[in-house]
Amino acid sequence: MPHATQKRALGFAACTLASSFWGCGFFFGKIALAEMNFAHMVLYRFLFAMVPLAPLLATHRPHLNRKEWGVLFAASFLGVPLQFLLQFYGLSMTTVSHAALMVGTMPVILAVGATIFAHERMDRTGWIAMAASTCGAALIALGGRHAGSSSLAGDLLIVASLFIALFWILFNKQLMERHSHIVITTYGLALGTAMLLVWVPLQYGLPPVAHISLKVWLALAGSGLLCTATTTLLWNWGLTQVPASQAGVLLNMEPLIGSLLGVIVLGEHLGPDAWTGGALILGAAILLTTRSRTRVREQLPV
């Protein structure tokens, strides 16, 4: 296998694994929301995420100029406090099923955003895979049987957080063209966590410590270590190997994994539509990674 093809395959694998771990985020989040509000849950999530990342702050020195620090600061603000507080406030108002359905719109948002702002151009096969994957995500979410009630306001907040995430992804990709993905990931999350440490206690009070069950602490640790630190490192490295518009379709692994957790862990029922949706997502991912070619700015005809 040629070196470039091998790195491309590894890039897709990293993005797929990151999206799969992200699929646990709403599951862990709902567990934590039973004993604390959304803002404290988000703060704990990022504090746990910084535990394995903190040593990297010392071993990987940043060499960013003033403009690049500004871009990283903006990306951190958008990607951590703004995106996650909005997203999990929305989750507190809706169901995991509806939240997963809303996340299914992210690949389309990312593909369109990458086309407009990063000058990427997907071929017809890529757009077909995108449409099939998004339809699969919708089928999975609609085929789930979850307890609880949803709300239009919560669903719209999830969608709004995804538009914010678009610029977080594109800003990070821009910075990683010149700097290590470890530097951008670690310092970006550190800046975002520092913002949370200032805003959350001022706005919502100190986070609770007493009367928090072991199950919730484990859920918080899982959301931080697995769904934040690990996923962001994997995703950002993957973006250095593949175009953002192609990587975006793999984000639909998130509702697939969320549904499987519901079936295996929570004993929920998935109907035929949900199983069909899972097949569409996997088929689209295979089609995208083996047949589609995305041209980026320097490859486009003058």
C-alpha positions in Angstrom: 0.0 0.0 0.0 1.5 3.4 -1.0 2.4 5.6 1.9 -0.1 8.4 1.1 -2.9 5.8 0.7 -2.0 4.2 4.0 -2.0 7.5 5.9 -5.4 8.4 4.3 -6.8 5.0 5.5 -5.3 5.7 9.0 -6.9 9.1 9.0 -10.3 7.7 8.2 -9.8 5.1 10.9 -8.9 7.8 13.5 -12.0 9.9 12.6 -14.2 6.8 12.7 -12.9 5.8 16.2 -13.3 9.4 17.4 -16.9 9.6 16.2 -17.6 6.2 17.8 -16.3 7.4 21.2 -18.3 10.6 20.8 -21.3 8.3 20.5 -21.0 7.6 24.2 -21.1 11.3 25.1 -24.9 11.8 25.3 -25.2 8.5 27.1 -22.7 9.5 29.8 -24.2 13.0 29.8 -27.7 11.8 30.6 -26.4 9.8 33.5 -24.6 12.8 35.0 -27.6 15.2 34.4 -29.6 13.1 36.8 -27.6 14.5 39.7 -26.2 17.9 38.5 -27.0 20.7 36.0 -25.6 20.8 32.5 -23.0 23.5 33.2 -21.4 21.6 36.1 -21.5 18.4 34.1 -19.6 20.1 31.2 -17.1 21.6 33.6 -16.3 18.2 35.1 -16.1 16.6 31.7 -13.3 19.0 30.6 -11.5 18.8 34.0 -11.3 15.1 33.6 -10.2 15.5 30.0 -7.2 17.7 31.0 -5.8 15.0 33.4 -4.0 13.0 30.6 -3.5 16.1 28.5 -1.8 18.3 31.1 1.6 16.7 30.7 1.5 17.4 27.0 1.5 21.1 27.8 5.1 20.7 29.1 6.4 18.4 26.5 4.9 20.2 23.4 5.7 23.8 23.4 3.6 26.0 21.1 5.2 28.2 18.5 2.2 30.2 17.4 2.4 33.9 16.4 0.0 36.5 17.7 -2.5 36.0 14.9 -2.5 32.2 15.4 -3.0 32.6 19.1 -6.1 34.7 18.3 -7.4 32.0 16.0 -6.8 29.3 18.6 -8.5 31.4 21.3 -11.5 31.9 19.1 -11.6 28.2 18.3 -11.4 27.3 21.9 -14.2 29.6 22.9 -16.4 28.3 20.1 -15.5 24.6 20.6 -15.6 24.3 24.3 -17.7 26.6 26.5 -20.1 27.9 23.7 -20.6 24.6 21.9 -20.8 22.2 24.8 -22.8 24.4 27.2 -25.4 25.0 24.4 -25.4 21.4 23.3 -25.9 19.9 26.8 -28.4 22.5 27.8 -30.3 21.3 24.7 -29.8 17.7 25.8 -31.3 18.5 29.2 -34.4 19.6 27.4 -34.8 16.8 24.9 -34.2 13.0 24.6 -31.0 11.2 23.6 -32.9 10.0 20.5 -33.7 13.5 19.3 -30.2 14.7 20.1 -28.8 11.9 18.0 -31.1 12.9 15.1 -29.8 16.4 15.3 -26.2 15.3 15.3 -27.0 13.5 12.1 -27.1 16.9 10.4 -23.5 17.6 11.2 -21.9 15.9 8.2 -24.0 18.0 5.8 -23.2 21.2 7.8 -19.5 20.3 7.7 -19.4 19.4 4.0 -21.1 22.7 3.1 -18.9 24.7 5.4 -15.7 23.0 4.1 -16.9 23.7 0.5 -17.5 27.4 1.3 -14.7 28.2 3.7 -12.0 25.7 3.0 -12.5 25.4 -0.7 -12.9 21.7 -0.7 -15.0 20.0 -3.4 -16.5 16.6 -3.0 -17.3 14.5 -6.0 -20.7 12.9 -6.7 -19.9 9.7 -4.9 -19.0 11.8 -1.7 -22.3 13.6 -1.8 -24.2 10.3 -2.3 -22.4 8.9 0.7 -23.2 12.0 2.6 -27.0 11.8 1.8 -27.1 8.1 2.6 -25.3 8.6 5.9 -27.6 11.4 7.0 -30.7 9.4 6.1 -29.2 6.5 8.1 -28.8 8.8 11.2 -32.4 9.9 10.9 -33.7 6.4 10.6 -31.6 5.3 13.7 -32.9 8.1 15.8 -36.5 7.7 14.7 -36.3 4.0 15.1 -35.2 4.2 18.8 -37.6 3.8 21.7 -36.3 6.1 24.5 -38.0 7.1 27.7 -38.6 10.8 28.3 -40.0 13.7 26.3 -38.4 15.9 23.6 -38.8 19.6 22.9 -38.4 21.7 19.8 -36.3 24.2 21.8 -33.9 21.5 22.9 -33.6 20.1 19.4 -32.8 23.5 17.9 -30.2 24.2 20.5 -28.4 21.0 19.5 -28.5 22.1 15.9 -27.2 25.6 16.8 -24.3 24.0 18.7 -23.4 22.0 15.5 -23.1 25.2 13.5 -20.7 26.5 16.2 -18.8 23.2 16.0 -18.3 23.8 12.3 -16.1 26.8 12.8 -14.2 25.0 15.7 -13.3 22.2 13.3 -12.3 24.5 10.4 -10.2 26.8 12.6 -8.4 23.8 14.1 -7.8 22.4 10.6 -6.3 25.7 9.5 -3.9 25.8 12.4 -2.9 22.2 12.0 -1.6 22.9 8.5 1.3 24.6 10.3 1.4 23.1 13.8 1.2 19.7 15.5 -2.2 18.3 16.1 -1.1 17.6 19.7 -0.3 21.3 20.3 -3.5 22.5 18.8 -5.6 19.9 20.7 -3.9 20.3 24.1 -3.6 24.1 24.2 -7.1 24.5 22.7 -8.8 22.3 25.3 -6.7 23.9 28.0 -7.9 27.4 27.0 -11.5 26.2 26.7 -11.3 24.6 30.2 -9.9 27.8 31.7 -12.9 29.7 30.2 -15.3 27.2 31.8 -13.5 27.5 35.2 -14.2 31.3 35.1 -17.7 31.3 33.7 -19.5 28.3 35.2 -18.8 29.1 39.0 -19.7 32.8 38.4 -22.9 31.9 36.6 -24.0 28.6 38.2 -22.1 28.4 41.4 -19.5 26.0 42.5 -19.9 22.4 41.1 -21.3 19.9 43.6 -18.9 17.4 45.2 -20.9 15.7 48.0 -23.9 13.4 47.3 -22.6 12.5 43.8 -22.9 8.8 43.2 -20.1 6.6 42.0 -22.0 5.9 38.8 -22.1 9.6 38.0 -18.4 10.1 38.8 -17.6 7.2 36.4 -19.8 8.7 33.7 -18.0 12.1 34.1 -14.6 10.4 33.9 -15.7 8.5 30.8 -17.0 11.6 29.1 -13.8 13.4 29.8 -11.1 10.8 29.2 -12.8 8.8 26.5 -15.3 11.2 24.8 -13.1 14.4 25.0 -9.4 13.9 25.4 -9.1 10.7 23.3 -11.6 11.8 20.7 -10.2 15.2 20.1 -6.7 13.9 19.6 -7.9 11.2 17.2 -10.1 13.6 15.3 -7.6 16.4 14.9 -4.9 13.9 13.7 -7.4 12.4 11.3 -8.1 15.9 9.9 -4.4 16.3 9.0 -4.7 13.2 6.7 -8.2 13.6 5.1 -10.4 16.5 3.9 -12.8 17.8 6.5 -15.8 17.3 4.2 -15.0 13.6 3.8 -14.3 13.1 7.5 -17.6 14.7 8.3 -19.6 11.7 7.1 -18.0 9.5 9.7 -19.5 11.7 12.4 -22.7 9.7 11.8 -21.1 6.8 13.7 -22.1 8.8 16.8 -25.9 8.1 16.6 -25.1 4.5 15.6 -23.1 3.9 18.7 -25.6 5.7 20.9 -28.4 3.5 19.6 -26.3 0.3 20.3 -25.7 1.5 23.8 -29.4 1.9 24.3 -30.0 -1.6 23.1 -27.2 -3.4 24.9 -27.0 -1.3 28.1 -30.4 0.1 28.6 -32.5 -2.6 27.0 -34.1 -0.3 24.5 -35.8 -1.6 21.4 -34.7 -0.7 17.9 -37.1 -1.2 15.0 -36.4 -2.1 11.4 -35.9 1.5 10.5 -33.0 1.9 13.0 -31.3 -1.3 11.8 -31.6 -0.1 8.2 -30.2 3.2 9.2 -27.1 1.5 10.7 -26.6 -0.3 7.5 -26.8 2.9 5.5 -24.2 4.6 7.8 -21.7 1.8 7.5 -22.3 1.5 3.8 -21.8 5.2 3.3 -18.6 5.1 5.3 -17.2 2.3 3.2 -18.2 4.0 0.0 -16.7 7.3 1.0 -13.4 5.9 2.2 -12.9 3.6 -0.8 -14.5 5.4 -3.8 -14.8 9.1 -3.2 -12.2 11.7 -3.9 -12.3 15.2 -2.5 -10.3 17.9 -4.2 -8.9 20.7 -1.9 -7.9 24.2 -2.9 -4.5 23.6 -4.3 -5.9 20.8 -6.5 -8.8 22.8 -8.0 -8.3 24.0 -11.6 -7.4 27.7 -11.9 
